[in-house]
Amino acid sequence: MSHEDAGDWPLDRLLVIGTNHRRSSEDTRDRLFIDEARLPQFLAAIAQARLGQGVVVSTCNRTEIHLLASEAERGRERLIDLMSLWADVDRDQLAAELYIRSGRDALRHMFAVAASLDSLVIGEPEVFGQVKDAHRIARKHELVGRELELVYQAAYAIAKKVRNQTGIGQGAVSIAAAAQSVARDLHGDLKNCTLLLAGAGDMGELIAASLAERGIGRILVTDRLAARARLVARRLDCHWSEMDDLDRLMAEADLILTAGGSRRYMIDRDRALAAVKRRRYRPVLMIDTAVPGDIDPQVDEIDEVFLYRIEDLENIAAEGRGGREQKAEEAWALIEAELDRFVRDRAQRAAVPAIADLRKRFETVRSDVLNESQGDAEKATRLLINRLLHTPTQALKDLATTTDGAGTVEWVKAQKLLARLFELDDKPVGDKNTPTDPEQENKE
């Protein structure tokens, strides 16, 4: 893969195409999910199609492709074809559930995802690691060049700045700590307890990982997709089961975390009551991290069930929604500022080759003039001015000839550019008091 200068490519070649928990149905997300074992297959399809540099981020709540396309329109259409084929979904139906962003909007989206501002739970840190894993795998398969690498390094730096300057990640950490506190209050020592994570959502995994660090006895994982359950179980170093085993798993669990977000109840009152009976009425803590919820509120009517939602844990952690939203606003403002800086710096880098060529040309002229002047400073400076102005002067004369001179749009643009480049005053170029021909001036 040939790599041009990292700053020298049209911004509209950067694309983000995908779907998430807000955009698509549960079935579509399940069909599009690409587990780590099959990810090389999809990356190979991007490489074989010669679409450009690309990274695929696939989690419980999102599957999206970040593409620096060789050709923007072809890359967009071909990616939708690949995703439709992968999911075995009608192309038009799938396209209706996808978001497609390009240029500056694509950059903003990538920065926001890395900073966990586009997550189901704002501020959760899991997605940062998931993006880095996706980036690492794509780089291993030689799908990330210098150009896309620059975008990712900027995204990571911005994500860290958002976390450090706004404290937005503290909300998610506090929620996990609140879950630990509630679990200890109910069950005491957690080393003899069993945790069931039902659904592979990021917040559920965060809490499960936190409880694992605190020494909970056993963790079980299940999900609608076996591939997702295996992936999370590997990260948590625990066992996984098919979702068909949910009733048996519930009967074994002292603490149930749900993180499915399927827009329908995973656990209703009858299922919860059956699990309590099989547990011989030992108490069970249920924490619903999904939005919308996975657990029917009527479950809370069962005496042995202690049901908490994200809002309840936020209140315990003294991190209400209002505080989180305020931090999110601060984080978005920071994203916009960093986005402006990235685009500006990138544009300035694109000017570097032209500046280098201009300096090289001026140095060549200076060297020639010094040789000709043989130590005569006045002659050297006069020659230097005349040589440097000769080509621009001729170009201005040609422009005046082809555009009918002053007052035309082209002439005004040229005049403004000259004023900006050389700090000229507002006097029109070509004023009778302003010499315009250095060779003629020299003769005089």
N, C-alpha and C positions, 0 to 999 in steps of 0.2 A: 504494500500500500504506500503510495507516494504521499508525503506530508508537505503541504505548503507552510508558509510562515504562520505561526500560531495565531497571529492577530489578523491575518489577511484572507478572510473569507466572508462572504455575504451572510449577515446575521439570520436572514430568513431561511437559510439552509438548516438551521437547528430546529428540530421538531420533537414534540412530545405527543405520543398517541397512546391512549389507554383508557381505563375505566377504574372506578373505585366505588366505595360503599355508598356514595351519594348519587352516583350516575347510573348504575346498572343493577339488574336483578341479581339475586343470590345465585340463580342457575347460570347466568352469564359469567359471573365471577368464578364460579366453580369450574366451568368449562375452559376458561382462559388461564386458569392457574397453571404455572409452569414450575414444577419442583426442581431442586438443584440437580437431580440425576438426569432430568430430561432437558435442562437448560442448554447444554452444548448442542443439542439437536436443533433448537430454535435459532441459536446464534449462528450455526452452520448455514441455516437457510438464509439468514441476512447476508452472510458473507458470499454465498453462492449467487445470490441475486445482485451482488455488487451495488448494494444500496448506500454504502458509506460506513462511517464509524457508528457503532451502536452498543447500548447497554439495555438489558432487560431487567426490570425490577418487578418481582412477583411475590406478593404477600397475601395474607388472608383477606385484606381489605382492598387491595389494588393489584392490577397488572398493567404495566405501562412500559413503552419502549422509548428511550431517549436516542434520537438519531441525528447525527450530523450528516445530512444526505449529500450524496454526490450531485443529485438533481432533486430539488425539493418536491416538485409535483409527482414525479415518478416514485420517489421514496415514500411519499404519503400513501399513494394508491396501492403500491405493492405491499406495504406493511399491513394495510387493512385486509388485503387478500390473504396474506400469510396468517393473520390472526383469525380470520374467518375459517380458513382451512383447519387450523389447529383446534379451534373450539367446535368445529362442525356445526356452525351456525350460519344461517343465510346472511350474505354479505350486507345487504341493505338493513336487515334487522340489527346486525351487530353495529353497523356504522351509526345507527340512531342512539346507541348506548355508549358511544365513545366520545371522549373529549380530544380535540385536535388543536394543539397550540404550536405556534411557530415564532421564531425571532425572539423579541423581547419578552413576549408572553411565555414562551417556552422556558427561557432563562428564569423568569420569576417563579414559575411552577417548580423547576428543579431546585432552586434555592429554598422554596417554602417546604417542599417535601423533606429535604435533608434537615431542615430546622424544625421538623415535626409540627408545622403550622397547618398542614393539610391532613393531619391524622384525625382519627375518630376521637381520641383523647388528646387535646392540644398539649404539647410539651413532652409526650412520652418519648423516651430515648431509644426505643427499639428500632424505629425506622432508620435512624442514622446508621446503625450497624448493618441493617438490611441493604441499604443503598451501597455501603462500602463493600459488602460481600458481592453484590451484583456487579459493581465496578471491577472488583478484583477478578472475577470469573471472566468477564468480557475482555479484560486486558490480557489474561492468560491465553485467550483464544485469538489474540491479535486483532481485536475489533476496536481498540481505543488508540488513537494516534495523539500527537502533540496537541492538536486543536481541542479535541474533546477532553483530554486530560486537563487542560487549562481550566475548562468549565467546571470540572469536578473538584479540582483543588480550590477554586473560588467558592464553590458550594460548601465544602467542608469548613473553610475558614469563616464563612458567614454564619453557618450553623453554630459554630463554637462561640462566635461573638454574640449571637442572639441569646444563647444559653447563659453566657457569662454576664451580659449587660442587662438582661431583662429578668433573669431568674425564673423563666417560664418552665424550665424543667423541674423546679422544686415542687410544683403542684403534683406531678405524677409520682415523684419520689415520696411525697407526703401521703398520697393515697395508698401506696404500697405499705408504708409504715403504719397507717391507720388500720389496714387489713390485718397486719401482724398483731396489732394491739387487740383488736376485736377477737381474733382467733385465740389469743392467749387468755383473754378474759373468760371465754367460754370453755376452752379445753385445757387450760393450764399449760403444762409442758407439751410442746408440739412433737417431740421425738417419737411418740407412740401414735401419732395421728396420720391419717391418709388423706391426701389432697387429690381431688379430681378436677382437672382442667377440661371443661367441655366446650370446645371451640378454640380456634387458634388465633384469636384476636390479640393485638399487641399488648393491650393493657392487662389482659388475663395472664399472658406470658410474663409480663413484668412482675406482677404480684407473685406468680408461682416461683419465678427465679429468686425473688426476695425471700420468700418463705423457705426455699431450698437452702439459701445461704444461712438461714436461722436454724437449720437442722430439723425441718419437718421430716417425719419418719419415711413416708412413701409418697410418690407422685404418680398419678395415672393421667394419661392424655387421650382424648378422643376428639374426632372432628368428622364433619360430613365427608371430607376427602381424606382417604387413608394416607395419601402422599403428604398432606399438610400435617397430619397427626404424627407421621414418622419424622418429619423435619423438626417439629417442635420438641418431640420426645428426645431426639438426638441432642438438641441444644440444652435440654434440661437434664439429660442423662437419666432417663426414666423409661417406663414401659408405656406402650400405646395400645389402643384397641379400636375396633370398628365402632361406629356410632350405634350399630344394632345392639351392642352390649351395654348401652347407656343405663338400663334399669339395674343390671347386675352391678355395674360400677358405682351407681348412686348408693346402693345398699352397703357398699364397702367404705364409702367416703365419709369422713368426719367434717370435711370442708369441701364445698363444691363452688368452683369458680366457673361462671359461664362467660364466654367471649365469642359467641357465634354471630350475633347481629343479623339474623336471617329474616327479620320482620315478621316472624311468627314465634309463638312460645315453644321453646325447647322443653321446658318443664312446666306442666300444668299442675293443678291441685291434686288430681287423682294419681298422677305419676309420683309426685312428692310424697303423698300419703302412703302409697304402696312401698316406697323406699324406707320410710320411717318404720313401718310395720316389720319389714324384713330386718331392720336394725334393732328390733325389739325396743323401739321407742327411745333409743339413745339420741341425744340432741345432735343436730347438724346445723352448721353455719353455711348459708348460701350467699354468695356475693355475685351480683349480676353486673358485669362491667360493660354490657352491650348497650348500644343506643341505635334503634329502640331495644327495649329489654328482651331478654331470653326467658325470663321467669314470670309466670302469671302472678300478679300482686295478691291473688287469693291464697297463694301458697303460704303467705305470712299468717294466715288464720290458724294454721296447724301449730299446736303448742310447742312441739319439739323442733320446729324450724325457726331459725333466726335469719331473716332475710335483710340484706343490705344492698343498696344500689350505689352507684358512683357518687350521686349527690350526698348520700349519707356519709360516705367515707370522706368526701371533701369537707363536710361540716366538721367531722371529727378532727380533721387535719387543719382546721381553721383556714382552709383555702377554698372559699366559696366560688361560685361561678363568676360573680362580678369581678373578683380579683384576677381570675384567670383570663377573663375577656379583656381586662385592662392591660395585662401583660401581653396578650396577643396583639392588641393594637400597637403597643410599643414595638413589638417584634416585627410587625408588618411595616411600620415606619422605617425601622432599621433595614429591613429587606429592600425597600424602595431606594433608600440612600445608597446602599451597597450595590444595588443593581445599576443605578445611575453611574456610580464610580467605575464599575466593571465595564460598562458600555463605553464610557468616555476614555478609559485607559486603553481599551482594545482599539478604539478608533485612532488614538494617538500612536499606538504601536504600528498601525497600518501606514502611517506617514513616515516612519523611520527610513525605509529604503529610498524614498524620494528625497528626503533630507540628506541622506548619505551621498546620493548621486549629485545633488546640488553642491554639497561641500567639496566633493571630489573635483567637480568642474571648476569651482572657484579656485581651488588650490593649484590646478593645472594652469589656469590663466595667470595667477599670481607668480608662479614659477617662471613662466615665459616672460612676463613683464620685467621681473627682476633681472633676468639675463639680458634683456634688450636695453634696459636703462643704465646698466653698468655703474650703479651706485648713485645715480642722479635721482634724489627722492622726489623732486617736483615732477620730473618726467615720468617716473614710475607710477605715481599716484594718478596722473592724468591718463596715462595709458591704461591703467587698471580700470578706471571709471569707464573709459570709452569702450574697452573690450567687453566689460560685463554688461554694459547697456546696449551694445550693438544689436544682439539678437532680440531682446525685448522691444527695442525701438522699431525694428523692422516688422515684428509681429503686430505691434500697435498700428503701424501704417497699413499693413495688409488687412487688419480687422476693420479699420476705418473705411477702406476701399470697398470691402465686401458687404458692409452693413450700413452704408450711407452715413457713417460718422456719428457725431454726438447726438444724443437723444434717443437712439434705439436701445432696445432692451439689452442686446448683446454688449453694446458699448458701455452702458451704465454698469452692467455686471463686471466688466473688465476694470472699469474705473474703481469700483468699490473693492475689488480684489487687490488692485495695486495699492490703494490706500491702506488696506488692512495689512498687507505684507510688508510695506515699507514705511508705515507710520506717516503717510502724507497728510497734508491739510485738506480742506474741502475745495481747494482751487481745482477747477476742471482740468483734466489732462488735456494738454494741447493749448492752454492759455497762452496769449501772445507774449506774456512776460516770462514764460517758462520754456527754457530750451528743450527741444525734443529730439534733436539729432546730434549725438555726441561727436560724430565725424565733422559735421559742419561747425560745431562749437570749437573744435580743435583748430580748424582752418582759420577761424576768426582770430 
